Amino acid sequence: MGLGNPGRSYERTRHNVGFLVVDELAKRHGGSWRSKKKAEAAPVGFGSKNVTLLKPTTYMNNSGAALAGLKVENLIVVHDDLDLPEGTVRVKVGGGAGGHNGLRSIVQHLGNDFVRVRIGIGRPPVGLTVTDYVLGRMDSTIKEAVPEAADAVEAVIEAGPEVAMNRFNVRA
């Protein structure tokens, strides 16, 4: 599941980088988006595995509502992260919401034992609120991280989270 907000006005915001990653995965694997109850879904094949990519249509703060009935062990959430430098990609299993309202909603609905692919968006400059920053247009450093984040999701699906963490969580 890529986290983001629906609608054209949010398309290129920092908060929507998760949507860009699942769009990239759909493109790579021949998926096409279809409207479901509370999400857009794109079924795709990853080798011998069938995967459904999701983009919630519930807006960020209610992202967990789009996951009703899903098993947490089958969930990978792709999201922006203020605590990572811009363009950094990291894989993590479990943990709290870290102030991210989309993650908070998912944790409330399913608990916190799921895989996350985090894309760093950095911190807002002095004088800009976090809300204005995450809803501001993403820069090229963040956009350039989208293929790497898609690679990280593929690594989790194909080889498991430990292998993906060993590959993507190295310090540059």
N, C-alpha and C positions, 0 to 999 in steps of 0.2 A: 504494500500500500504506500503510495506517495502522498505525503501531506501537502495540503494547499487549500486555497479558496477557489470556488467556481466563479466563472465570469471573466469577461475580457479585461476589465479594469485591474484584475489581480494577476494576469498572465505572466508578466515578467518581473514580479516582485520577489524579493529575497525569500519571503515566506512560502513561495510556490516552487522552490527548486525541487521539492519532492515530486511534484507533478511532472516537471521536465524530465526527471530520471525515469519515471515509469513510461512516459511518452517515448523516450529513447529505447527502452526495452521493448515496447510494443512494435516500434519500427524495426528493430533488429530481428524480432522473432515473428513478424507477420501478423501481429494482433490488430484487431480493429475494435474501437470503443463502442459499447452499447450501454444504454441507460438501464440501470437496475433501480431498486427501491430508493436507496440512499447513496448510491455511488454510480460512477461509470465503471464498467468492467471490460477487460480485454483478455479473453482466454488465449494462452499461448503455450507452445511446447518448448521445453528446455531439455533437449535430448529425449530421454525416456520419461521425463516428468511433465505432467500437465500443471500449469500454474495459471492463476487468475490475477492479473494486475488490476489494482483498484485505485480510483481517485474519488474520494468522498465528495458528495454534493451537499453536505450538511454544514459547510463552512468549518473552518479550523477548530473552533472551540467545541464542536460537537462531533468530531471525527470518530469517536468511539461508537456512536450510534450506527454508523455504517457497517460495523463489524459484528452485529448480532448473530450469534450462532456459529461464529468462526472459532476454530481451535487455535489457541494462542501458540501452540508449538508449530503451527504452519504459517505464522505471521512474520513478515519482515516489513518494518516501517522505515521509510526513507524520509528524512526531514532535515530542515535547516537547524543550525546550532550556533548560537551566539558565542559559545565558549571556545570555539575552534577558530583559528585564523582563516580568513577568506580563502576558499578553494581547497581546503584540507578535507580529505575523506577518511573517515574512521568507521570501524565496525565494532559494535558493542552488544552484549547480551545482558538483558535485565537493567535494573537501575530505576531511578526516579524520573520525574517529569522535568526536573531542572528548570522550572519556570516556563516551560513550553506548554501552552494551553491545549494544543492538539494532542500531545503525549499525555497530558493530565486526563483528558477525556478517555483515551484508550486505556490507561491504567485503571480508571474508575470502572470501565466496562469489562475488562479482561484480566486485570492484574498486570504485573510488570515483567513477567518472564518471557519476553519476546526479543527477537533480534532487531537491532536498529542499524541503519546505515546513515551516518551523520555527515552532513556537508557544512563545513564552516562558512559562516557569513560574517564573522568578526563582530566587533562591538560598535555601537553607534558613537559618532563623534560627540564631543561635549556640546550640550545645548539641543541635542535631538533626542526625543523620547524613543524608547525601545519600540513602541507601536509604530511610530512614524518611520523608524529605520527598517523594521521587518517588512512593512508595506511599501517601502520605497523600491525603486527599480534596481535590480541586481546588476552588478558590473561584470565585465568580461572575465575576471578571475573566477567568479562563482560559476558563470556559464561554462567555462572551460573545464570545470570539475564534473560536469554532468556525465560525460562518457566514462570517467574513472569510477564514479558512483554506480553507474550501471554495471561496470565490470565487477564491482564489489558485490552487488546483488547476485549476479551470475555465479560468483565464487561461492557465496553462501549456499545457493541452491544446489550447485554441482558438487561441492566438496565439503560443505558444512561451515559453521561459524568460526570454529577454531582455525581452520586453514585460512579463511578469509581474514581473520584478525591478524594472523602472522604475516600475511601478505600486505595488508593495507594500513596496519597500525604502526609501521616503522617510522622512525623519526628521520626527516630529511637532513 
